[in-house]
């Protein structure tokens, strides 16, 4: 039986290999450069993708491998909050 959370992963696998990182990088840069409320949703999407990927790999990771993933998500969320607050 197929895991429901893996369905988007199949769709991504059918795309060119360079597309997901380029789109994620473009969203991240747009989030950093766009003013305030326009940049925050881009950064929230990046954090959501990172969180989803962390969720998929979480059971197979050791503790020292989990910490950087959580920190990465937290940093992107802090950046999103900073964009909303005008920094």
Long-range contacts (C-beta under 8 A, 24 or more apart in sequence): 5-52, 5-55, 5-56, 6-56, 8-52, 9-56, 24-49, 28-76, 31-79, 31-80, 31-83, 32-79, 32-83, 34-83, 36-83, 36-84, 36-86, 37-83, 37-84, 39-80, 39-83, 40-80, 40-81, 40-83, 40-84, 43-76, 43-77, 43-79, 43-80, 43-83, 44-77, 44-80, 46-76, 47-73, 47-76, 47-77, 47-80, 50-76
